[in-house]
Amino acid sequence: MIRAAIAGVGHYLPERVVENDWFASFLDTSDEWIRSRSGIERRHFAADGQVTSDLALEAARGALTDAGMAPDDLDAVVVATSTPDLTFPATATILQQKLGMTRGFAYDVQAVCAGFVYALSNAHALIVSGQASTVLVVGAETFSRILNWEDRATAVLFGDGAGAVVLRAVEGQGTPADVGILAVDLHSDGRHRDILQVSGGVSSTGTAGHLTMAGKEVFRHAVEKLARCTEDVIAKAGVTMDAIDRVVPHQANVRIIAKTAAKLGLPMEKVVVTVQDHGNTSAASIPLAMSVAAKRGDLKPGDLIVTEAIGGGLAWGAVVLRWGHGR
Ligand code: UT7
């Protein structure tokens, strides 16, 4: 059977690094509060004029180089973002042009912080259905553009960045020993849409709007829903929790990451944590964390990995995959 395996991974962070102390110069907050409540120490912000597709481009180039592929080797590009360059065309087609890619098809997926998990699942479906053999999946965000700088409860939590993976079709045996994506579990529940949303949009206000969040409520949903869908996706993959080598969670809050891991009985040594350096980069957070961990040598060929995310919608999901060998 056909599996979608990871052939390459890359990431990009804008040059400007903003430490927690910077916020204390204009908000009633402190490094101590931000660090202890979220685990965040710093984040990167895009420069003026640097747009989401610019970040995506650097991450995509890194993933293609890692995979030993050229842009025209790709059949499709899927970009997960909630902060597109423009209302249309899709940031993915802008990326396609910037990459110099002249074939295939490209489109965006919008599932906020769960965007990369949704995009990965979508790219997996393209590959196993035979619609594409090689797919670039990117998570890229410029959340600094939708933050309310007067709201200390949200402004301190988010950052900009991009991560990318190249997926390639490989032959598998149909067992959990195969490399590539083994199982996917996606959910959404629009009844909770108002606890994490943006205050504007094309069809409502005609503006981009600003992010608003009922943090405590999102926190509660996050731990419960991430734990359940991680258990479910592991069962779907036909593996056990003990067999998991690495967890690459969405990087929103180290307390959510730790509580979810504890609920699942997963030791923190197995969990990739990058939130201290990146903040919450929404759809970019998982591929960013994957790329950083892979470059550190923390993700090895054959490793069994589970990745999970939740965000606005609410939308959430998890994927189990065996790392590598897509080259
Ligand atoms: O990626 C998508 C999903 N998003 C998330 O997963 C975020 C989920 N939520 C969270 O991570 C946490 O709820 C937060 C980090 C947002 C907040 O942590 P918390 O422990 O839930 O704090 P809280 O919202 O209950 O606020 C505690 C106190 C409040 O003061 P009072 O009412 O107790 O007097 C807040 O006003 O902390 C205050 N506060 C701050 N103080 C200093 C809120 N933001 C700040 C701040 N600096 N930046």
Residues whose N, C-alpha, C, O or C-beta is under 5 A from the ligand:
A	BS01	UT7	D28 T29 S30 W33 R37 S38 C113 R152 A153 V156 G215 K216 V218 F219 A222 A252 N253 N280 I310 G311
